[in-house]
């Protein structure tokens, strides 16, 4: 993938579609201090949030821990965007 600073709308949509989703072309940047986070709309009028981690900033273990924590919050019905 291209440099983190070169993360373009096309690369974002391609990454999401590579995971089996069909994007309708709309996306909106969301606030994030460390990472790049976007709301992306899909062809079925649903949307998802995509988070692109800053290279070298997070270990795989830290990302897995963050995802596990978000899933735990969601299971407890605490509003969170779960992975």
N, CA, C and O atoms as a GROMACS GRO file, in nm:
protein
  332
    1UNK      N    1   0.084  -0.119   0.000
    1UNK     CA    2   0.000   0.000   0.000
    1UNK      C    3   0.089   0.124   0.000
    1UNK      O    4   0.204   0.118   0.043
    2UNK      N    5   0.038   0.233  -0.047
    2UNK     CA    6   0.111   0.358  -0.055
    2UNK      C    7   0.138   0.414   0.085
    2UNK      O    8   0.086   0.363   0.184
    3UNK      N    9   0.218   0.517   0.090
    3UNK     CA   10   0.250   0.584   0.216
    3UNK      C   11   0.122   0.627   0.288
    3UNK      O   12   0.021   0.661   0.227
    4UNK      N   13   0.130   0.624   0.421
    4UNK     CA   14   0.017   0.665   0.505
    4UNK      C   15  -0.029   0.807   0.469
    4UNK      O   16  -0.149   0.835   0.466
    5UNK      N   17   0.066   0.895   0.442
    5UNK     CA   18   0.031   1.031   0.404
    5UNK      C   19  -0.035   1.038   0.267
    5UNK      O   20  -0.102   1.136   0.235
    6UNK      N   21  -0.017   0.934   0.186
    6UNK     CA   22  -0.077   0.930   0.053
    6UNK      C   23  -0.206   0.850   0.048
    6UNK      O   24  -0.249   0.807  -0.060
    7UNK      N   25  -0.269   0.831   0.164
    7UNK     CA   26  -0.394   0.756   0.170
    7UNK      C   27  -0.504   0.839   0.102
    7UNK      O   28  -0.554   0.937   0.158
    8UNK      N   29  -0.540   0.799  -0.019
    8UNK     CA   30  -0.637   0.873  -0.099
    8UNK      C   31  -0.776   0.810  -0.086
    8UNK      O   32  -0.788   0.696  -0.042
    9UNK      N   33  -0.880   0.883  -0.123
    9UNK     CA   34  -1.014   0.824  -0.123
    9UNK      C   35  -1.021   0.695  -0.204
    9UNK      O   36  -1.089   0.600  -0.165
   10UNK      N   37  -0.952   0.690  -0.317
   10UNK     CA   38  -0.953   0.571  -0.401
   10UNK      C   39  -0.892   0.452  -0.328
   10UNK      O   40  -0.945   0.341  -0.334
   11UNK      N   41  -0.779   0.474  -0.258
   11UNK     CA   42  -0.716   0.366  -0.182
   11UNK      C   43  -0.804   0.318  -0.067
   11UNK      O   44  -0.810   0.199  -0.039
   12UNK      N   45  -0.871   0.412  -0.003
   12UNK     CA   46  -0.961   0.377   0.108
   12UNK      C   47  -1.074   0.290   0.057
   12UNK      O   48  -1.102   0.184   0.113
   13UNK      N   49  -1.140   0.333  -0.050
   13UNK     CA   50  -1.252   0.256  -0.106
   13UNK      C   51  -1.205   0.120  -0.158
   13UNK      O   52  -1.274   0.020  -0.139
   14UNK      N   53  -1.088   0.117  -0.222
   14UNK     CA   54  -1.035  -0.011  -0.269
   14UNK      C   55  -1.007  -0.106  -0.153
   14UNK      O   56  -1.036  -0.226  -0.163
   15UNK      N   57  -0.953  -0.055  -0.044
   15UNK     CA   58  -0.925  -0.139   0.073
   15UNK      C   59  -1.053  -0.198   0.130
   15UNK      O   60  -1.057  -0.315   0.166
   16UNK      N   61  -1.157  -0.117   0.138
   16UNK     CA   62  -1.284  -0.165   0.192
   16UNK      C   63  -1.347  -0.266   0.099
   16UNK      O   64  -1.399  -0.369   0.144
   17UNK      N   65  -1.343  -0.239  -0.030
   17UNK     CA   66  -1.400  -0.335  -0.126
   17UNK      C   67  -1.321  -0.465  -0.129
   17UNK      O   68  -1.377  -0.570  -0.160
   18UNK      N   69  -1.192  -0.459  -0.098
   18UNK     CA   70  -1.112  -0.582  -0.094
   18UNK      C   71  -1.155  -0.674   0.019
   18UNK      O   72  -1.120  -0.792   0.021
   19UNK      N   73  -1.232  -0.620   0.114
   19UNK     CA   74  -1.284  -0.698   0.225
   19UNK      C   75  -1.427  -0.747   0.199
   19UNK      O   76  -1.492  -0.801   0.288
   20UNK      N   77  -1.475  -0.728   0.074
   20UNK     CA   78  -1.605  -0.782   0.035
   20UNK      C   79  -1.722  -0.685   0.044
   20UNK      O   80  -1.836  -0.726   0.023
   21UNK      N   81  -1.695  -0.559   0.075
   21UNK     CA   82  -1.802  -0.460   0.081
   21UNK      C   83  -1.813  -0.387  -0.052
   21UNK      O   84  -1.713  -0.372  -0.123
   22UNK      N   85  -1.933  -0.341  -0.085
   22UNK     CA   86  -1.955  -0.264  -0.209
   22UNK      C   87  -1.982  -0.119  -0.172
   22UNK      O   88  -2.090  -0.086  -0.124
   23UNK      N   89  -1.884  -0.034  -0.194
   23UNK     CA   90  -1.895   0.108  -0.160
   23UNK      C   91  -1.973   0.184  -0.268
   23UNK      O   92  -1.970   0.147  -0.385
   24UNK      N   93  -2.042   0.290  -0.224
   24UNK     CA   94  -2.112   0.372  -0.323
   24UNK      C   95  -2.033   0.497  -0.362
   24UNK      O   96  -2.080   0.579  -0.441
   25UNK      N   97  -1.912   0.511  -0.304
   25UNK     CA   98  -1.825   0.624  -0.341
   25UNK      C   99  -1.823   0.737  -0.240
   25UNK      O  100  -1.738   0.825  -0.249
   26UNK      N  101  -1.915   0.736  -0.145
   26UNK     CA  102  -1.916   0.843  -0.044
   26UNK      C  103  -1.832   0.803   0.076
   26UNK      O  104  -1.836   0.689   0.122
   27UNK      N  105  -1.754   0.900   0.126
   27UNK     CA  106  -1.683   0.881   0.251
   27UNK      C  107  -1.662   1.014   0.318
   27UNK      O  108  -1.659   1.119   0.253
   28UNK      N  109  -1.648   1.009   0.449
   28UNK     CA  110  -1.631   1.130   0.528
   28UNK      C  111  -1.524   1.104   0.634
   28UNK      O  112  -1.531   1.004   0.705
   29UNK      N  113  -1.427   1.193   0.643
   29UNK     CA  114  -1.322   1.179   0.745
   29UNK      C  115  -1.381   1.209   0.882
   29UNK      O  116  -1.456   1.305   0.899
   30UNK      N  117  -1.346   1.125   0.980
   30UNK     CA  118  -1.390   1.145   1.118
   30UNK      C  119  -1.269   1.189   1.201
   30UNK      O  120  -1.155   1.164   1.163
   31UNK      N  121  -1.295   1.253   1.313
   31UNK     CA  122  -1.186   1.301   1.398
   31UNK      C  123  -1.109   1.185   1.459
   31UNK      O  124  -1.168   1.090   1.509
   32UNK      N  125  -0.978   1.194   1.454
   32UNK     CA  126  -0.891   1.097   1.518
   32UNK      C  127  -0.755   1.163   1.536
   32UNK      O  128  -0.703   1.225   1.443
   33UNK      N  129  -0.698   1.148   1.654
   33UNK     CA  130  -0.569   1.210   1.683
   33UNK      C  131  -0.453   1.134   1.619
   33UNK      O  132  -0.361   1.196   1.565
   34UNK      N  133  -0.456   1.001   1.624
   34UNK     CA  134  -0.342   0.920   1.581
   34UNK      C  135  -0.358   0.853   1.446
   34UNK      O  136  -0.260   0.831   1.376
   35UNK      N  137  -0.480   0.819   1.409
   35UNK     CA  138  -0.503   0.734   1.294
   35UNK      C  139  -0.589   0.807   1.191
   35UNK      O  140  -0.629   0.922   1.212
   36UNK      N  141  -0.617   0.740   1.083
   36UNK     CA  142  -0.710   0.792   0.982
   36UNK      C  143  -0.838   0.712   0.995
   36UNK      O  144  -0.836   0.589   0.984
   37UNK      N  145  -0.949   0.780   1.019
   37UNK     CA  146  -1.077   0.713   1.041
   37UNK      C  147  -1.180   0.777   0.947
   37UNK      O  148  -1.189   0.899   0.936
   38UNK      N  149  -1.256   0.691   0.880
   38UNK     CA  150  -1.353   0.737   0.781
   38UNK      C  151  -1.485   0.664   0.797
   38UNK      O  152  -1.488   0.545   0.829
   39UNK      N  153  -1.594   0.737   0.776
   39UNK     CA  154  -1.724   0.673   0.758
   39UNK      C  155  -1.740   0.654   0.608
   39UNK      O  156  -1.721   0.747   0.529
   40UNK      N  157  -1.777   0.533   0.570
   40UNK     CA  158  -1.789   0.497   0.428
   40UNK      C  159  -1.928   0.440   0.405
   40UNK      O  160  -1.973   0.353   0.479
   41UNK      N  161  -1.995   0.489   0.302
   41UNK     CA  162  -2.130   0.441   0.271
   41UNK      C  163  -2.122   0.329   0.168
   41UNK      O  164  -2.038   0.328   0.078
   42UNK      N  165  -2.213   0.235   0.186
   42UNK     CA  166  -2.217   0.117   0.101
   42UNK      C  167  -2.335   0.124   0.006
   42UNK      O  168  -2.426   0.206   0.025
   43UNK      N  169  -2.335   0.040  -0.096
   43UNK     CA  170  -2.442   0.041  -0.197
   43UNK      C  171  -2.580   0.012  -0.140
   43UNK      O  172  -2.680   0.052  -0.199
   44UNK      N  173  -2.587  -0.057  -0.025
   44UNK     CA  174  -2.718  -0.090   0.034
   44UNK      C  175  -2.765   0.018   0.132
   44UNK      O  176  -2.855  -0.008   0.212
   45UNK      N  177  -2.707   0.137   0.128
   45UNK     CA  178  -2.737   0.252   0.213
   45UNK      C  179  -2.692   0.235   0.358
   45UNK      O  180  -2.718   0.322   0.441
   46UNK      N  181  -2.624   0.125   0.388
   46UNK     CA  182  -2.561   0.111   0.519
   46UNK      C  183  -2.429   0.187   0.514
   46UNK      O  184  -2.386   0.232   0.408
   47UNK      N  185  -2.366   0.202   0.629
   47UNK     CA  186  -2.232   0.262   0.631
   47UNK      C  187  -2.147   0.186   0.731
   47UNK      O  188  -2.198   0.111   0.814
   48UNK      N  189  -2.018   0.205   0.721
   48UNK     CA  190  -1.925   0.146   0.815
   48UNK      C  191  -1.818   0.248   0.846
   48UNK      O  192  -1.804   0.349   0.777
   49UNK      N  193  -1.743   0.220   0.952
   49UNK     CA  194  -1.631   0.306   0.990
   49UNK      C  195  -1.504   0.227   0.964
   49UNK      O  196  -1.490   0.114   1.011
   50UNK      N  197  -1.412   0.286   0.891
   50UNK     CA  198  -1.284   0.223   0.859
   50UNK      C  199  -1.172   0.300   0.928
   50UNK      O  200  -1.165   0.423   0.920
   51UNK      N  201  -1.086   0.227   0.996
   51UNK     CA  202  -0.975   0.288   1.068
   51UNK      C  203  -0.845   0.237   1.009
   51UNK      O  204  -0.823   0.117   0.999
   52UNK      N  205  -0.759   0.329   0.970
   52UNK     CA  206  -0.628   0.297   0.916
   52UNK      C  207  -0.524   0.340   1.019
   52UNK      O  208  -0.511   0.458   1.050
   53UNK      N  209  -0.451   0.244   1.071
   53UNK     CA  210  -0.354   0.270   1.177
   53UNK      C  211  -0.226   0.328   1.120
   53UNK      O  212  -0.181   0.288   1.012
   54UNK      N  213  -0.167   0.422   1.194
   54UNK     CA  214  -0.041   0.483   1.153
   54UNK      C  215   0.068   0.376   1.156
   54UNK      O  216   0.089   0.312   1.259
   55UNK      N  217   0.139   0.355   1.044
   55UNK     CA  218   0.241   0.250   1.038
   55UNK      C  219   0.348   0.269   1.146
   55UNK      O  220   0.397   0.380   1.169
   56UNK      N  221   0.383   0.158   1.213
   56UNK     CA  222   0.488   0.162   1.312
   56UNK      C  223   0.447   0.217   1.447
   56UNK      O  224   0.522   0.206   1.544
   57UNK      N  225   0.329   0.274   1.456
   57UNK     CA  226   0.283   0.334   1.582
   57UNK      C  227   0.224   0.229   1.675
   57UNK      O  228   0.240   0.239   1.797
   58UNK      N  229   0.158   0.128   1.619
   58UNK     CA  230   0.089   0.027   1.699
   58UNK      C  231   0.143  -0.111   1.664
   58UNK      O  232   0.163  -0.143   1.547
   59UNK      N  233   0.166  -0.193   1.765
   59UNK     CA  234   0.203  -0.332   1.740
   59UNK      C  235   0.076  -0.410   1.707
   59UNK      O  236  -0.034  -0.366   1.739
   60UNK      N  237   0.093  -0.525   1.644
   60UNK     CA  238  -0.024  -0.610   1.617
   60UNK      C  239  -0.095  -0.646   1.747
   60UNK      O  240  -0.218  -0.653   1.751
   61UNK      N  241  -0.018  -0.669   1.854
   61UNK     CA  242  -0.077  -0.705   1.982
   61UNK      C  243  -0.163  -0.590   2.037
   61UNK      O  244  -0.270  -0.614   2.092
   62UNK      N  245  -0.116  -0.467   2.022
   62UNK     CA  246  -0.193  -0.352   2.070
   62UNK      C  247  -0.324  -0.336   1.992
   62UNK      O  248  -0.427  -0.302   2.050
   63UNK      N  249  -0.318  -0.360   1.862
   63UNK     CA  250  -0.439  -0.351   1.780
   63UNK      C  251  -0.539  -0.459   1.820
   63UNK      O  252  -0.658  -0.433   1.832
   64UNK      N  253  -0.490  -0.582   1.840
   64UNK     CA  254  -0.578  -0.691   1.883
   64UNK      C  255  -0.641  -0.658   2.018
   64UNK      O  256  -0.760  -0.684   2.039
   65UNK      N  257  -0.562  -0.602   2.110
   65UNK     CA  258  -0.614  -0.564   2.242
   65UNK      C  259  -0.722  -0.456   2.228
   65UNK      O  260  -0.825  -0.463   2.295
   66UNK      N  261  -0.698  -0.357   2.143
   66UNK     CA  262  -0.797  -0.252   2.122
   66UNK      C  263  -0.926  -0.310   2.065
   66UNK      O  264  -1.035  -0.274   2.110
   67UNK      N  265  -0.916  -0.399   1.969
   67UNK     CA  266  -1.035  -0.462   1.910
   67UNK      C  267  -1.110  -0.544   2.014
   67UNK      O  268  -1.233  -0.540   2.019
   68UNK      N  269  -1.038  -0.620   2.097
   68UNK     CA  270  -1.102  -0.700   2.202
   68UNK      C  271  -1.176  -0.611   2.300
   68UNK      O  272  -1.288  -0.644   2.342
   69UNK      N  273  -1.116  -0.500   2.338
   69UNK     CA  274  -1.180  -0.407   2.430
   69UNK      C  275  -1.307  -0.347   2.370
   69UNK      O  276  -1.410  -0.339   2.437
   70UNK      N  277  -1.301  -0.307   2.244
   70UNK     CA  278  -1.419  -0.251   2.177
   70UNK      C  279  -1.531  -0.356   2.168
   70UNK      O  280  -1.648  -0.323   2.187
   71UNK      N  281  -1.496  -0.480   2.140
   71UNK     CA  282  -1.597  -0.587   2.134
   71UNK      C  283  -1.658  -0.612   2.271
   71UNK      O  284  -1.777  -0.639   2.282
   72UNK      N  285  -1.577  -0.604   2.376
   72UNK     CA  286  -1.629  -0.620   2.513
   72UNK      C  287  -1.728  -0.509   2.546
   72UNK      O  288  -1.833  -0.534   2.605
   73UNK      N  289  -1.694  -0.386   2.510
   73UNK     CA  290  -1.786  -0.273   2.533
   73UNK      C  291  -1.917  -0.294   2.458
   73UNK      O  292  -2.025  -0.274   2.513
   74UNK      N  293  -1.908  -0.336   2.332
   74UNK     CA  294  -2.028  -0.358   2.252
   74UNK      C  295  -2.114  -0.468   2.314
   74UNK      O  296  -2.237  -0.456   2.317
   75UNK      N  297  -2.052  -0.574   2.364
   75UNK     CA  298  -2.126  -0.683   2.427
   75UNK      C  299  -2.200  -0.636   2.551
   75UNK      O  300  -2.303  -0.692   2.588
   76UNK      N  301  -2.148  -0.533   2.615
   76UNK     CA  302  -2.213  -0.476   2.734
   76UNK      C  303  -2.310  -0.363   2.698
   76UNK      O  304  -2.361  -0.292   2.784
   77UNK      N  305  -2.334  -0.349   2.567
   77UNK     CA  306  -2.426  -0.250   2.512
   77UNK      C  307  -2.384  -0.106   2.542
   77UNK      O  308  -2.466  -0.016   2.557
   78UNK      N  309  -2.253  -0.087   2.549
   78UNK     CA  310  -2.196   0.047   2.561
   78UNK      C  311  -2.171   0.096   2.418
   78UNK      O  312  -2.105   0.026   2.340
   79UNK      N  313  -2.221   0.213   2.382
   79UNK     CA  314  -2.207   0.260   2.243
   79UNK      C  315  -2.060   0.273   2.203
   79UNK      O  316  -1.983   0.349   2.261
   80UNK      N  317  -2.024   0.197   2.102
   80UNK     CA  318  -1.888   0.198   2.050
   80UNK      C  319  -1.894   0.142   1.908
   80UNK      O  320  -1.982   0.062   1.874
   81UNK      N  321  -1.800   0.184   1.826
   81UNK     CA  322  -1.788   0.124   1.694
   81UNK      C  323  -1.695   0.005   1.709
   81UNK      O  324  -1.573   0.021   1.725
   82UNK      N  325  -1.753  -0.113   1.703
   82UNK     CA  326  -1.674  -0.235   1.722
   82UNK      C  327  -1.611  -0.279   1.590
   82UNK      O  328  -1.667  -0.254   1.484
   83UNK      N  329  -1.495  -0.345   1.598
   83UNK     CA  330  -1.429  -0.391   1.475
   83UNK      C  331  -1.506  -0.503   1.409
   83UNK      O  332  -1.465  -0.553   1.304
   0.00000   0.00000   0.00000
